[in-house]
Amino acid sequence: MPRLAPLHRDARFCPILDVVAQVRQLQARGVELIDLSVGTPNFLPAAHVYAQAQAALADDRGVYGSSRGHAGLVEAYLHYLSGQGLHLHEERHVVTGLGAKHLLHSVFGVILEPGDEVVIPTPCWPTYFDIVQQAGGVVVMVPGTVETDYKISPDALAAALTPRTKAVLLNNPSNPTGAAYDRDALHELAAVLRGSDAWIISDDVYSRFVSPSMDFCHLLQVAPDLVDRVVKIDSVSKLYGMPGWRVGMMAAPVSLAEAVVRLNSNSISSVPEVAAAAAAAALRGDQSFSLAMVEQYRARRALAHGLLASSPRLRCPLPDGAFYLFPDVSACFGLHVPAHRATTAAPVHAANDSPASVDIPHPPRAQSEPIQVRDDLHLTQLLLNQAHVAVVPGRYFGEPRSLRITCSADADTLAEGVARIRSFIDSLI
Ligand SMILES: Cc1ncc(COP(=O)(O)O)c(C=O)c1O
């Protein structure tokens, strides 16, 4: 049997998409569960986005598109950047791709050589670990802890930089913690970054999801002198409710942008024109719809936080950005699920009508022995199987003492899901 390349032989399936698959299988079995796992926006794009997609479909010319990106999308992205107070880029700096994930994959593909180090503040989005590894790089984690609201200090960043550092990856605000660095903090981080010549990859997919009270800005606004090294990554997935349209945009120094254009030309050729036209409409069009959603997320996150924060078994900072909570649940490890617990789980419909392949127990039965909660992975499974609420174990993000809760569901669903988590955790003995 011919063999796979070493870097891909042991590559894992995206762990969050794995949780999604488990959730879908349980739902297909008729289990009524509340899904607070995947970071989807839970709203559909505004009407003008669909209208533009339909117009593009009607205009289809039956040709390949540009490997840099549809002209309307490139222009709309530059317009979006100016709206964010960034006037440093022109068309030659911009490239589009099939979502931020694809662009990040491409960027690491064109900058990393075997053994190059990529410094990443953690907890972080799990895909960073995989795409750096798949490009032959080595992740150097800089851990933020619950005590520091999951933020890292400039000194910790400085200590992680070595002559082997090829890139530093910043995600502001962060998935999974929602931690956001304000203008002053960015000044301090920029001072450290000036001391290295590494690329600075700024994953900004949540950059509009910040509390209005915060003095938030982009790294390039406090340090425009770094523009020759900063790669800004954006996406329409979260902000405009378009995760399935698969459109991302980046603005980078010309040499790197050109390398990604060449990669596109030899891989995807171009972003599908209908999706590109829809994304352009989202970036250029009326922003009030998505800004209203951002405000709703903030309110939902505050609601969920209010339900969790008073528990002595949870340490849950209230973040300034994104739409996640990342409570430290380590106080639950070693506690037991009371024997009666499984009988009080959520209702299950038509339990036997669909063949499920995952190893998840069928509708709860009363358990005879109290179960001891081992760790984050185990707690997540218990929450899924017994409380019927899906969250993501912290280890996937590099922090095994925590869980990630996505707060994008409507307020009632979120409140019910969080109440189930709280009641399950409170019931542990
Ligand atoms: C931090 C972060 N970056 C990038 C992405 C991917 O975005 P896209 O849908 O544009 O690929 C996600 C999606 O969850 C994310 O959380």
The ligand as an SDF file (V2000), in Angstrom:
LIG
                    3D

 16 16  0  0  0  0  0  0  0  0999 V2000
  -10.4210   32.4500   15.3900 C   0  0  0  0  0  0  0  0  0  0  0  0
  -11.0190   31.9510   14.1210 C   0  0  0  0  0  0  0  0  0  0  0  0
  -10.3750   32.1810   12.9780 N   0  0  0  0  0  0  0  0  0  0  0  0
  -10.8540   31.7400   11.7940 C   0  0  0  0  0  0  0  0  0  0  0  0
  -12.0410   31.0360   11.7500 C   0  0  0  0  0  0  0  0  0  0  0  0
  -12.5370   30.5090   10.4280 C   0  0  0  0  0  0  0  0  0  0  0  0
  -13.3350   31.3880    9.7570 O   0  0  0  0  0  0  0  0  0  0  0  0
  -13.8600   31.0310    8.3010 P   0  0  0  0  0  0  0  0  0  0  0  0
  -15.2460   30.5270    8.4450 O   0  0  0  0  0  0  0  0  0  0  0  0
  -13.7850   32.3270    7.5550 O   0  0  0  0  0  0  0  0  0  0  0  0
  -12.9490   30.0070    7.7130 O   0  0  0  0  0  0  0  0  0  0  0  0
  -12.7450   30.7670   12.9240 C   0  0  0  0  0  0  0  0  0  0  0  0
  -13.9760   29.9640   12.8890 C   0  0  0  0  0  0  0  0  0  0  0  0
  -14.4780   29.4850   13.8690 O   0  0  0  0  0  0  0  0  0  0  0  0
  -12.2220   31.2530   14.1420 C   0  0  0  0  0  0  0  0  0  0  0  0
  -12.8560   31.0370   15.2910 O   0  0  0  0  0  0  0  0  0  0  0  0
  1  2  1  0
  2  3  1  0
  2 15  2  0
  3  4  2  0
  4  5  1  0
  5  6  1  0
  5 12  2  0
  6  7  1  0
  7  8  1  0
  8  9  2  0
  8 10  1  0
  8 11  1  0
 12 13  1  0
 12 15  1  0
 13 14  2  0
 15 16  1  0
M  END
$$$$
